[in-house]
Amino acid sequence: MYVCVCHAVTERQIHHAVKHGAKTVKHLKESLGVGSECGKCVSCAKACLKAAHEEQHPSLVKSMIQLSPVQLGAV
Ligand code: FES
């Protein structure tokens, strides 16, 4: 599926970029041009980036989910 039509960037390319270190939409913009023309793809690119991170780093995402706020009086 195409995520960025302006630069013909696919979901697969975003997953590949994440595998090689992309962590933010800014990284995708620098490496693939995502969001650098009309910008309509940015929200879809964010969702794709998140899905790729969850798929490739499930333990990191799981540990982030397990974090919970602590009340200041409890510390
Ligand atoms: S669709 Fe990605 S910049 Fe236009």
Residues whose N, C-alpha, C, O or C-beta is under 5 A from the ligand:
A	BS01	FES	V3 C4 V5 C6 G33 V34 G35 S36 E37 C38 G39 K40 C41
